Amino acid sequence: MSERLTLADDAQDIAAEVVSRFFMPEATYNHSRVPQLVQQICDAVIQRLTQTAKLPRKYIAHCAVIQKNGAGFHALSACAWNASSDACYVYKADNKA
């Protein structure tokens, strides 16, 4: 019986490596750096997934960088997909910034 590969099989290590390379070295929150960080993280995740994924898929990368200062945050994303074959993977990382 063949093992069924999931999105997490492809995305987990890639997301962790990309986030640790671009986001974790940030020592302090710097609002002017956020657009560049988000762009770098999304681009690198998509590039790595399309080059190394075990299964051919379509990918969407969404990245949010939030300052830890007690402020609220609201985001909304919407998409249409086939629930029997499409999936969602979420990777959350916190740093000390």
N, C-alpha and C positions, 0 to 999 in steps of 0.2 A: 504494500500500500504506500503510495507516495505522500509525502508530507505536504500539506497545503501551506504555501507561503503567504504571509500577510504583509500589509503595509508596514507594520511595526518591524518586521524582519528587515526590510530595506531601510527604514528611516531612523530607527533608534540610535545606532552607532554614528550615523552621518550627522544627525542633529546634535548629538552630544559633542562630537569633534568640532563641528563648525562653531557652535556656541562657545565652547571652551577656548577656541582660537580667537574669536573676535570680541566676545562680550565679557568673559571672565577677567581678562587683564584690566578692565576699566576700574580704576580705584575710586573715582568720584563721579557722580552724575553730572554730565555736561550736556545741557540742552542742545548746544550747537553740534555736538557729535552724533546725536540720536539719528538723524536722517541717514547719515553715512553708515552707521552701524546696522540699521534696519536693511538698507540696500545690500551691504556686504553679506549679511547673514542670509537673506532671501536668495540672492544670486548664488552663493556658494552651496546652499542646500539643494536648490534646483539643479545646478550643474552636476553635483555629486550624484544625486538620485538618477538623473538621466544617463549618466555615464556608467554607474556601477550597480544599478538595481538588478535584482535577480529576475524580476518580472517586468515586462513593458507596461507602463501606466502613463496616465496624464497626471501632472503634479501641479499643485498650487501651494505656495509658501506664504504664510502670514506671520508677521513678526510684530510684537508690541513690546516696547521698552517703557517701563513705568517707574517713575521716581518714587522711592519709599518716603513719603512725607505726610501720609495720612489723607491725601487728596483722593477724591473719587475717580473712578474710571468706568467708562461705558463704551462698549464696542459692539458692532453688529456685523455679521457676515452672512451672506445667503448664497446658496448654490443649489443646483439641481443635479441629482445623480441617481445612479441605479443602485439601490440598496443591496441588491444581491451580489454585486461585483465591485462596487466602489467602497472606499473606506476613509476614515479620518484618523490621523495620528497626532497627538498633542505632546509636545515636549516643553516642560517648564524648568527654568533655571533661575536661581537667585544668586546674586553676588553681593558683596559688602558695600557697593557704591550706593 
